[in-house]
Amino acid sequence: MSKKKRNKKEGEKEIRIFFSKIKNKTPKEVKKIKRLAMSYNIKLKDKRKKFCKYCLAPFKGNEKVRINKKIKNIICNNCGKTSRWKI
C-alpha cells in the first residue's frame, strides 16, 4: 500500500485540471479535490463557487440564479438549498 507522493505544485496542477472539466464530475470527486486542497493549504477562491456547498454537486448552468441587493442566490437542482455570494 504505497500512497502517491505529491508536492504542492502538483496538487495545484491537479486542482486546475479538475476544475476545467467540472461539469461531468460527481460530488464524491469534488469532495476528494476539496480534501486535497485542504491538505496542501491551497485556496480554492472563485473555484468554490462552481459547486454546491451543501451537497457538493457541480453547478451545470441550469440552476435558478437571482440577484438582489448585491447578493447572488443560486438554488441547487440536486438538493434545493440556496448558496449566497456577494458580488
C-alpha distances in whole Angstrom, upper triangle without the diagonal:
4,6,10,12,16,19,22,24,21,20,24,24,22,24,27,26,25,28,30,29,29,32,29,26,26,26,22,21,24,22,19,21,23,20,19,22,23,20,21,25,26,29,29,33,35,32,32,35,33,32,33,32,32,31,29,30,31,35,36,40,42,42,45,45,48,49,52,53,50,47,45,44,42,42,38,39,36,36,40,39,41,39,42,42,45,46
4,7,9,12,16,19,20,18,18,21,22,19,22,25,24,23,27,28,28,28,31,29,26,26,26,22,21,23,22,18,20,22,19,17,20,21,18,19,23,24,27,28,31,33,30,30,34,32,31,33,32,32,31,28,30,31,34,36,39,41,41,44,44,47,48,51,52,49,46,44,43,41,41,38,39,36,37,40,39,41,39,41,41,43,44
4,6,9,13,15,17,15,14,18,18,16,18,21,21,20,23,25,25,25,28,26,23,23,23,19,18,20,18,15,16,18,15,13,17,17,14,15,19,20,23,24,28,29,26,26,30,29,28,29,28,29,28,25,27,27,31,32,36,38,38,41,41,44,45,47,48,45,42,41,40,38,38,35,36,33,34,37,36,37,35,37,37,39,41
4,6,10,13,14,11,11,15,15,13,16,18,18,17,21,22,22,23,26,24,22,22,22,19,17,19,18,14,15,17,15,12,15,17,14,14,18,18,22,22,26,27,24,25,28,27,26,28,28,29,27,25,26,26,30,31,34,37,37,40,40,42,43,46,47,44,41,39,39,36,37,34,35,33,34,37,36,37,34,36,36,38,39
4,7,10,12,10,10,14,14,13,15,18,18,18,21,23,24,24,27,26,24,24,24,21,19,20,19,16,15,17,15,12,15,16,13,12,16,17,20,21,25,27,24,25,28,27,27,29,28,30,29,26,28,27,31,32,35,38,38,41,40,43,43,46,46,43,41,39,39,37,38,35,36,34,35,38,37,37,35,36,35,37,38
4,7,8,6,7,10,11,10,12,15,15,16,18,20,21,22,25,25,22,23,23,20,18,18,18,15,13,15,14,10,12,14,11,10,13,13,17,18,21,24,21,22,26,25,25,27,26,28,27,24,26,25,28,30,33,36,35,38,38,40,40,43,43,40,38,36,36,34,36,33,35,33,34,36,35,35,32,34,32,34,35
4,6,5,6,9,10,11,13,15,16,17,19,20,22,22,26,26,24,25,24,22,20,20,19,16,14,16,14,11,11,13,11,8,11,11,15,17,20,22,20,22,25,25,25,27,26,29,28,25,27,26,29,31,33,36,36,38,37,40,40,42,42,39,37,35,36,34,36,34,36,34,35,37,35,35,32,33,31,33,34
4,5,5,6,9,10,11,12,14,15,17,19,21,21,25,25,23,24,23,22,19,18,18,15,13,14,13,10,9,11,9,6,9,8,12,13,16,19,17,19,22,22,23,25,24,26,27,23,25,24,27,29,31,34,33,36,35,37,36,38,38,35,33,32,33,31,33,31,33,32,33,35,33,32,29,30,28,29,30
4,5,5,6,9,10,11,12,14,16,17,19,20,24,24,22,24,24,23,20,19,20,17,14,16,16,12,11,14,13,9,11,10,13,14,17,19,17,19,22,22,23,26,25,28,28,24,26,24,26,28,30,33,33,36,34,37,36,39,39,35,34,32,33,32,34,32,34,33,34,36,34,33,30,31,29,30,30
4,5,5,6,9,10,11,12,14,16,17,18,22,22,20,22,22,21,17,17,18,15,13,15,15,11,11,14,13,10,13,11,14,15,18,20,17,19,22,21,22,25,25,27,27,23,24,23,25,27,29,32,32,35,34,37,37,39,40,36,35,33,33,32,33,31,33,31,32,35,33,33,30,31,29,31,31
4,5,5,6,9,10,10,12,14,16,16,20,20,18,19,19,18,14,14,14,12,9,11,11,7,7,10,9,7,10,8,11,12,15,17,15,16,19,19,19,22,21,24,23,20,21,20,23,24,27,30,30,32,31,34,34,36,37,34,32,30,30,29,30,28,30,28,29,31,30,30,27,28,26,28,29
4,5,5,6,9,10,11,12,15,15,19,20,18,20,19,19,16,14,15,13,10,11,12,9,8,11,11,9,10,7,9,10,12,14,12,14,17,17,18,21,20,23,23,19,21,19,21,23,25,28,28,31,29,32,32,34,34,31,29,28,28,27,29,27,29,28,29,31,29,28,25,26,24,26,26
4,5,5,6,9,10,11,13,14,18,19,17,19,20,19,16,15,17,15,11,14,15,11,11,15,14,12,14,11,13,12,15,16,14,16,19,17,19,22,22,25,25,21,21,19,22,23,25,28,28,31,30,33,33,35,36,33,31,29,30,28,30,28,29,28,30,32,31,30,27,28,26,28,27
4,5,5,6,9,10,11,12,16,16,14,16,17,16,12,12,14,11,9,11,12,9,10,13,13,12,14,12,13,12,16,16,13,15,18,16,17,20,20,23,22,18,19,17,20,21,23,26,27,30,29,32,32,35,36,33,31,29,29,27,28,26,27,26,27,29,29,28,26,27,26,28,28
4,5,5,6,9,10,10,14,15,13,15,15,15,11,10,12,10,7,9,11,8,8,11,12,11,12,9,10,9,12,13,9,11,14,13,14,17,17,20,19,15,16,14,17,18,21,24,24,26,26,28,29,31,32,29,27,25,25,23,25,23,24,23,24,26,25,25,22,23,22,24,24
4,5,5,6,9,10,14,15,14,16,17,17,14,12,15,14,10,12,14,12,11,15,16,14,15,11,12,10,12,12,9,12,14,13,15,18,19,22,21,17,18,15,17,18,20,23,23,26,25,28,28,31,32,28,27,24,25,23,25,23,25,24,26,27,26,26,23,24,22,24,23
4,6,5,7,9,12,13,12,15,16,17,13,12,15,14,11,13,16,13,13,17,18,16,18,14,15,13,15,15,12,14,16,14,15,19,20,23,21,18,17,15,17,17,19,23,24,27,26,29,30,33,34,31,29,26,27,24,26,24,25,24,26,28,27,27,24,26,24,26,26
4,6,6,6,10,10,9,11,13,13,9,9,12,11,8,11,13,12,12,15,16,16,17,14,14,12,15,14,10,12,14,11,12,16,17,19,18,14,14,12,14,15,17,20,21,24,24,27,28,31,32,29,27,24,24,22,23,20,21,20,22,24,24,24,21,23,22,25,25
4,5,5,8,10,9,12,13,14,11,9,13,12,9,11,14,13,12,16,17,17,17,14,13,10,12,11,7,10,11,8,10,14,15,18,17,13,13,10,12,12,15,18,18,21,21,24,24,27,29,26,24,21,21,19,20,18,19,19,21,23,22,21,19,20,19,21,21
4,6,8,10,11,14,16,17,14,13,16,16,13,15,18,16,16,19,21,20,20,17,16,13,14,13,10,13,13,10,13,16,18,21,20,16,15,12,13,13,14,18,19,22,22,25,25,29,30,27,25,22,23,20,22,20,21,21,23,25,24,24,21,23,21,23,22
4,6,7,8,11,13,15,12,11,15,15,13,15,18,17,17,20,22,21,22,19,18,15,17,15,12,14,14,11,12,16,18,20,18,15,13,10,12,11,13,17,18,21,21,25,26,30,31,29,27,23,23,20,21,19,19,19,22,23,23,23,21,23,22,25,24
4,6,5,9,10,12,9,8,12,13,11,13,16,16,15,18,20,20,21,18,17,14,15,13,10,11,12,8,9,12,14,17,15,11,10,7,9,9,12,14,15,19,19,22,24,27,29,26,24,21,20,17,18,15,16,15,18,20,20,20,18,20,20,22,22
4,6,9,11,13,12,11,15,16,14,16,19,19,19,22,24,24,24,21,20,17,18,16,12,13,13,9,9,12,15,17,15,12,9,6,7,6,9,11,13,16,17,21,23,26,29,26,24,20,20,16,17,14,14,14,17,18,19,19,18,20,20,23,23
4,7,10,12,10,11,14,15,14,16,19,19,20,22,24,25,25,23,22,19,21,19,15,16,16,12,12,14,17,18,15,13,10,8,10,8,12,14,15,19,20,24,26,30,32,30,27,24,23,19,19,16,15,14,17,19,20,21,20,23,23,26,26
4,7,8,6,7,11,11,11,13,15,16,17,19,21,22,22,20,20,17,19,18,14,14,15,11,10,13,15,16,13,10,8,7,10,10,14,16,16,20,21,25,27,30,32,30,27,24,22,19,19,15,15,13,16,19,19,20,19,22,22,26,26
4,5,5,6,9,10,11,13,15,16,17,19,20,22,23,21,21,18,20,19,16,15,16,13,10,12,14,14,10,8,6,7,11,12,15,16,17,20,21,25,27,30,32,30,27,24,22,19,18,14,14,12,14,17,18,19,18,22,23,26,27
4,5,5,6,9,10,10,12,14,15,16,18,20,21,19,19,16,18,18,15,13,14,12,9,9,10,10,7,5,5,7,11,13,16,17,16,19,21,24,26,28,30,28,25,22,20,17,16,13,13,10,12,15,15,17,16,19,20,24,26
4,5,5,6,9,10,11,13,15,15,17,19,20,19,19,17,20,20,16,15,17,15,12,12,13,13,10,8,9,11,14,16,20,21,20,23,24,27,29,32,34,32,28,26,24,21,20,17,17,14,15,18,18,20,19,22,23,27,28
4,5,5,6,9,10,11,13,14,15,17,18,17,17,15,18,18,14,14,16,13,11,13,14,14,12,9,9,10,14,15,19,21,20,24,24,28,29,32,34,31,28,26,24,21,21,18,18,16,17,20,20,21,20,23,23,26,28
4,5,5,6,9,10,11,12,14,16,16,15,15,12,15,15,11,10,12,10,8,10,10,12,10,6,8,8,12,14,17,19,18,21,22,24,26,28,30,28,25,22,21,18,18,15,16,14,16,18,18,18,17,19,20,23,24
4,6,5,6,9,10,11,12,15,15,14,15,13,16,16,13,11,14,13,10,11,10,11,10,7,9,11,14,17,20,22,21,23,24,26,28,30,31,29,26,24,22,20,20,17,18,16,16,19,18,19,17,20,20,24,25
4,5,5,6,9,10,11,13,14,13,15,13,17,18,14,13,16,15,13,15,14,15,13,11,13,13,17,19,22,24,23,26,27,29,31,33,34,32,29,27,26,23,23,20,21,19,20,23,22,23,21,23,23,26,28
4,5,5,6,9,10,11,12,11,12,10,14,15,11,11,14,13,12,14,13,15,14,11,13,12,16,18,21,23,23,25,25,28,29,31,32,30,27,25,24,22,23,20,21,20,20,23,22,22,20,22,21,24,25
4,5,5,6,9,10,10,9,10,8,12,13,10,9,12,12,11,12,11,13,13,10,12,13,16,18,21,23,22,24,24,26,27,29,30,27,24,23,22,20,21,19,21,19,19,21,20,20,17,19,19,22,23
4,5,5,6,9,10,10,11,11,15,17,14,13,16,16,14,15,14,15,15,12,15,16,19,22,24,27,25,28,28,30,30,32,33,30,28,26,25,24,24,22,24,21,21,24,22,23,20,22,22,25,27
4,5,5,7,8,8,11,11,15,17,14,14,17,17,16,18,16,18,18,15,17,17,20,23,25,28,27,29,29,31,32,34,35,32,29,28,27,25,26,24,26,24,24,27,25,25,23,24,24,26,27
4,6,5,6,5,7,7,11,13,11,11,15,15,15,17,15,17,18,15,17,17,19,22,24,27,26,28,27,29,29,31,32,29,26,25,25,24,25,23,25,24,24,26,24,24,21,22,21,23,24
4,5,5,6,8,9,12,15,14,12,16,17,16,17,15,17,18,15,18,19,21,24,26,29,27,29,28,30,30,32,32,29,27,26,26,24,26,24,26,25,24,26,24,24,21,22,21,23,25
4,6,8,11,12,16,19,17,16,20,20,19,21,18,20,20,18,21,21,24,27,29,32,30,33,32,34,34,36,36,33,30,29,29,28,29,27,29,27,27,29,27,27,25,26,25,27,29
4,6,9,11,14,18,16,16,20,20,20,22,20,22,23,20,23,22,25,27,29,32,31,33,32,34,34,36,36,33,31,30,30,29,30,28,31,29,29,31,29,29,26,27,25,27,28
4,6,9,12,15,15,14,18,19,19,21,18,21,22,19,22,22,24,27,29,31,30,32,30,32,31,33,33,30,28,27,28,27,29,27,30,28,28,30,27,27,23,24,22,24,25
4,6,9,12,11,12,15,16,17,19,17,20,21,18,20,19,21,24,26,29,28,29,28,30,29,31,31,28,26,25,26,25,27,25,28,27,27,29,26,25,22,22,20,22,23
4,6,9,9,9,12,14,15,17,15,18,20,17,19,18,19,22,23,26,25,27,25,26,26,27,27,24,22,21,22,22,24,23,26,25,25,26,24,22,19,19,17,18,19
4,6,5,6,9,10,11,14,13,16,17,14,16,14,16,18,20,23,21,23,22,23,23,25,25,22,20,19,20,19,21,20,22,22,22,23,21,20,16,17,15,16,17
4,6,6,8,10,12,14,13,17,18,16,17,16,16,19,19,22,21,22,20,21,20,22,22,19,17,16,18,17,20,20,23,23,23,23,21,19,15,15,12,13,14
4,5,6,8,10,13,13,16,18,15,16,13,13,16,16,19,18,19,17,18,18,20,20,17,15,14,15,15,18,17,20,21,21,21,19,17,14,13,11,12,12
4,5,6,8,11,11,15,16,12,13,11,11,14,15,18,17,19,17,19,19,22,23,20,18,16,16,15,17,16,19,19,20,20,19,17,14,15,13,15,15
4,5,6,8,8,12,13,10,11,10,11,14,15,17,16,18,16,18,18,21,22,19,16,14,14,13,15,14,17,17,17,18,16,14,11,12,11,13,15
4,6,7,8,12,13,10,11,9,9,12,12,15,13,14,13,15,15,17,19,16,13,11,11,10,12,12,15,15,16,16,14,12,9,10,8,11,12
4,7,9,12,12,9,9,6,6,8,10,12,12,14,13,16,17,20,21,19,16,13,13,11,12,11,13,14,15,16,15,13,11,12,12,15,15
4,6,9,8,6,6,4,5,9,11,13,11,14,14,16,18,20,22,20,17,14,13,10,11,9,11,11,12,13,12,12,9,12,12,16,17
4,5,6,5,5,6,7,11,12,13,11,13,13,15,17,19,21,20,16,13,11,9,9,7,9,9,9,10,8,8,7,10,12,15,17
4,6,5,8,9,10,14,16,17,14,15,15,17,18,20,21,20,16,14,13,11,11,10,13,12,10,12,9,9,7,10,11,15,17
4,6,8,11,12,15,17,17,15,16,17,18,20,21,23,22,18,16,14,12,11,9,12,10,8,10,7,9,8,12,14,18,20
4,6,9,11,14,16,16,14,16,17,20,22,24,26,25,21,19,16,13,12,9,10,8,7,10,9,11,11,15,17,20,23
4,6,9,12,15,16,14,17,17,20,22,24,26,24,21,18,16,13,13,10,12,9,10,12,11,12,11,15,16,20,21
4,6,9,12,13,12,15,16,19,21,24,26,24,21,18,16,13,12,8,9,7,9,11,11,13,12,16,17,21,22
4,6,9,11,10,14,14,18,20,23,25,23,20,17,15,12,12,9,10,9,11,13,13,14,12,15,16,19,20
4,6,8,7,10,11,14,17,20,22,20,18,14,13,9,10,7,8,9,12,12,12,12,11,14,14,17,18
4,6,7,11,12,16,18,22,24,23,20,16,15,12,12,10,9,11,14,14,15,15,14,17,17,20,20
4,6,9,9,13,15,19,22,20,18,14,13,10,11,10,10,12,15,15,16,15,14,16,16,19,18
4,7,9,12,15,19,22,21,19,15,13,10,10,9,8,11,14,13,15,14,14,16,17,20,20
4,6,10,13,16,19,19,16,12,10,7,6,6,6,9,11,10,11,10,11,13,15,18,18
4,7,10,13,17,16,14,10,8,6,5,7,8,12,13,10,11,9,11,12,14,16,17
4,7,10,13,13,10,7,6,5,7,9,11,14,15,12,12,10,10,10,11,13,13
4,7,10,10,8,6,5,7,9,12,14,17,17,14,13,10,11,10,11,12,12
4,7,7,6,5,6,9,12,15,17,20,20,17,16,12,12,10,10,10,9
4,6,5,7,8,11,14,17,20,23,22,19,17,13,13,10,11,10,10
4,6,8,11,14,17,20,23,26,25,22,19,16,15,12,11,9,9
4,7,10,13,16,19,22,25,24,22,19,15,14,10,9,6,5
4,6,10,13,16,19,21,20,18,15,12,10,6,6,5,6
4,7,10,13,16,18,18,16,14,10,8,6,5,6,7
4,7,10,13,15,14,12,10,6,6,5,7,9,10
4,6,9,12,12,9,8,6,5,6,8,12,13
4,7,9,9,6,6,4,6,9,12,15,16
4,5,6,5,6,6,8,11,14,17,19
4,6,6,8,10,12,15,17,21,22
4,6,8,11,12,16,19,22,24
4,6,9,11,15,18,21,23
4,7,10,13,16,20,22
4,7,10,13,17,19
4,6,10,13,16
4,7,10,13
4,7,10
4,6
4
